[in-house]
Amino acid sequence: MASEAPPFWWEKPDWRAFALYPASALYGLVAGRRMKTARREKVAAPVLCVGNFTVGGTGKTPVAIALAKQAKRMHLVPGILSRGHGGSFSEPHMVDTHHDSAKHVGDEPLLLAEHALVAVSANRAAGARLLIERGCNFLIMDDGFQSARVHIDYALVVIDARFGLGNGHVIPGGPMRAKLADQLRYADAVLKMGEGDRADMVVRQAARAGKPIFSAIAKPRGAKKAFAGRRFLAFAGIGHPEKFFDTLTKAGATVVLAHSFADHHFYLPDELDDLVAAAKAGELELVTTSKDAARLRHGAASAEFLERLNVLEIDAVFDIEHTAERIIDETLEAWRRRKIAG
């Protein structure tokens, strides 16, 4: 079962965050030094990293999908590089949506693989080489901003507008992967995802540092038509399930029951039976996220369960047209400069 981030990470700093400050300071120092001294392999294709400042869900997956779709429109052959969550392959592996399970490759790679070739590898440089061998000429790295050993031509860092940096403390006292200043130094642009003001401080700091600021929202695909006026038992095992429940409500659905599970949770048959029983008792329909659905399709769910399950599909929609095209163009330009420099 996936571990769940402590709720106090996303609240105003309290005694727990301050009690853990010595450990956070040490973690931040080591993380910052690793970012500064990391030896990143230069691969034979442009690399666009979609990362985040914190652990937990920030909306990276729909952003990566939107960028892959745009790359295809620009006649590129995108490949997505993922470490996978809880994957079991020791060597680089091309994700096969027909045969791989979520336990073997992770839920996000299965979802991403519906839109582009995906390689799962703990050694991302090896995964990148595999994608290039398979004909990809534009690589999108899902996460890995702080730690992957691959040279990044363009780092787009996504921050959730509703949750921001949480309590602002570094792991283990908060959700930050390193101090903000250390991370901003290596970011090429910041993408504010969703609605809210918790990311405004980061946006101001990034702007002062001369970083481009982009904005996008997670837009339900056909939600008004598909979900309005219906009553649901909604369940999700993602970083911030409450965002999913709120999105359903905004789409006109009535969320009668809401069940939250740990991020990347693998559902057991008994849990699915309990969800079905609760839905039947309340005369409710079942609905979940696309990530959960990917886990269920390639996991413990029966055909009968999947048949009655509704899935809320999400698209990342940039506020300004051609933003995705600009990001890809700037990645390609950085790669050209890298080639010239040798």
N, C-alpha and C positions, 0 to 999 in steps of 0.2 A: 504494500500500500504506500502511496506517495505521502511524504510528510507535508504538513500544512504550515505556512508561515504564521508565526504568533500574531494574534490580532493587535497587540500593542504596537507592532511595527507601523501600523497605519493610523495611529492616533497621536495626539499631542505627546511629546516626550514626557515620560514619567520616571519614577524611581528605578524601574527595571532597565530602561535605556541608560540611565546615568550609572547604575550599578555595574553595567556591562561595558562602560566606556573604556576602561583600560584594555580589555580584549578587543573592542572595536578599533581603538587607536592602533593597536598592533596589527590587526587584520588590514586596516586601511594603509598602513605604512608598507606592509609586504605587497599588497595588491598594487599600490602605486609604483613601487619599485619594479615589480614584474612588468607592468605596462611600459615602463621606461626602458628596460633592458631586454625585453623580449626579442628573440631572433625569429623573425617571420619570413618564411620561405616565399620567394617570388615565383608565382606560377604563370603559365603561358596563356593567361586570359585575364580580362579585367575582373576585379572582385569588388562587389558592392556588399557591404556588411549592414544588416538591419539588426541593431543591438538595442540595449536599454541600460539605464543607469542603475536599476534596481532588479532584485529578483521579483518573481510574480508576473502576472499577466499585464502587459501594457498594450496589447493589440498588434504585436509584431507579425503574427501569422497572416492576417488579412492584408497587411502592408506588403509583405513579401509576395503574396499572391498577386496583388495589384501590379507590383513592379515586374513580375514574371510575365503577366499578360501584356504589359506595355512593351517589354523587350521583344515579345513575339510580333507585336504590331510594327516594331522598328526593324523587322526581318533579322533579328538575332535568334540564337538558339540558347535559351537560358537553361541553366542547371542550378539546382538548389543544394547547398551544402549544409548538412545538419549533423549535430552530434547525436541527436536522438535523446529521448528521456527514458531511461530504464531499458535501453536496447541491449541485446545480448551478443551482437556480432563483434568478434575481435579484429576482423579485417574489414576494409571498406566494402560497403554493400550497396548495390543499387536497389532501391525500394521497388517492390513488385506488389501493387495493390490487389492482385488476384491471389497471391500466395502468402504474403507476409502478414503476421499478426501484430497488433499494437504492442504486445509484450516483447516482441523481437526487435522492432524498429522504433517504437514510440508512436504516439497518436498524431503529433504535428507532422512528422514526415509522411504519414499516410494521407493526411489531408493535403499537404503540399504536392504530393505526387499525382494528384488529380489534375494538376495544372502545368507541371514541368517534370523533367527528370530530377530525381532526388538521390543523393548519395549520403548514406549514414556512416559516419566514421569518427572514432575518438581522435584519430590523427587526421585533422581536417586537410592538411596538405596532401595526404595520400588520397583522401576523398576527392579533392579538387582535381588531382591528376586523373582519377578514374572518370570523372565527368568530362574532362577534356578529351580523353580517349574515346568517349562515347559520342563525341561530336559537338559538345557544348562550347560556345565561344563567348559566353557571358555568365559569370557566376554570381549568385546571390547567396551570401552566407547568413543563415538564420542564427542569430546570436553569435557569441564568440568575440565580441568587441573588446573585452578585457583580456582574454586568455588564449584565443586560438593562435596557432603558430603559422598563420598564413598572412602574407602581406595584403593589407587592405588599401585599395585605391580610393575608396570613398566610404566613409563611415556615417551612416544615417542613424541617429540615436532617437528612439521613440520614447516619449514620456506620456503617461496617462494624465489627462487634464483633471480627472476626478480625484486621483490618489497622489499624484505628484511623486515626491521623494519619501512619502510616508512621514515618519518622525524625523527624517533627516540624518539618522545615525547609520553608521556602517555595521555590517554583520559582525557579531551576533546581536548587537543592541538595536539594530534596525535593518531595513531592506537594502541599503546602499551597498554596491559591490566594491566601491572605493570612494575616496573623497571626491566631491563634485569637481573641484578644480583640477584634480589629476585626470579625471575622465574627460572633461570638456576640452582639455589640451589636444586630445587625439580625435575629437569629433569633427566631421566636416559640416554637419548640419544637424539641427534638432527638429523633430516632428512632434508637434503637440497633437495628441490623439484624443478625440472626444470633446465633451463639454464640461466646463468647470474651471476653477481658478487656482487649483492646487499646483499647477505647473508654471504659474506666472513668474515666480521668483527665478526659476531655472531659465525661462525664456528671456528674462531681462539680463541675466548674467551671460547667457549665450550671445545675445545681441551686442552686449558691451565687448565681448571677445571677438566680434566680427563674424559670428557664425550665421549662416542663413537660417531662418525660422520658417517652417512649413506647418500647415494645419490640415487635419483630416478628421472625418467622423466615421464611425462604424454604422453603416446604413443597412438595415434589414432588407433582404432581397424579397420584394413583393409582399412585405409583412402586412401592410394595411389590408390587402385583399385576402391574405391567407389566414390571418390570426384574429382580426377584429371581431368582437362579439362572441368569442368562444371562451369556454372555461377550462382551465388547465391545472394539472399537477406538473409543475416545472421542476426539473432537477439538473444539477450541473456539478462537475468536478473540474473546475478551472481556477485560475488565480484569484479572480474576484467574481464569484457567482452572482452577487447582488447587481452587477452591471447587466448581466443577462436577464435577471428578473425585471429590472427597470425597463430594459429595452422592449420586453414583451408587453409590459403595461402601456408604454408609450405607443406601441403598435395597435392598441385597442383591445388586447387580450385581458381576460380576468384571471390573475394568478391566485387561485384559491389555496393551493398548497405549494410550498417551495422547499425543496430539499437540497442542501449543500453537502458536497463531499470534498475530500482533499483534492488538490490539484493533481491531474493525471491519474485519478483514481481508477483502478480496474474493478469493475463491477462483478460481484459474485451472483450466481443464479438465485440464491435466496433473497438477495437485495432486489433483484429485478422482480421476483415474485411479489415482494412486499410493495413495490411501487405499483404494480398492476392491481393488487388487491385494494390499495388505498384509492387509486383512481376509480376503480369500479364502485367502491363504497360511496364516493362523492359524486359519481356520475361525471367524472372529469376525463379530459383527454391528456395524454402524456406528451411532453415536449422537452427537448434538450438542445444543447449546442452542437455545432458541427464537429467540434473536437471530441465531445463525448460520443457522438454518433459514429465517428471513425473508430473509436475504441470498441464500441458495441458491435459494429459490423464485423470487426476482425477479432472478436473476443467471445464472451460468454452468452451473448444474446441469441435467442432462438429466432427463427424466421417469423413466428407468430408475434413475438415482441416487437421486432423491427417493423412489421406490417402496421402495427397500431401506433408506432412512434412518429411524432411530428418533429421536424428539425428546423431550427431557426438559422438560416444561412445569413452570413454577414459579409458585406463588401466594404473595403476601405475606400472612401470617396474623398479626394483631395479638395480643399476649399477653392483652390485656384486651378483652372484648367491648365494642362500641360506640365503640372508639377512633376509627375512621374517621368515624363519625357526629359525634363530638365535634369533630374537626378541621374538618369541613365547617361545623358549626354556628358555630364560633368565627370561621371565615372569613366567613360570612354576616353575623355580628354586626359584625365589623370593617368590612365593606363598608357596612352600614347607618349606622354612625357616620361613615364617610367621606361618604356622601351628605348626611347632616344638616349636617356641617361645611362642605359645599360644596366 
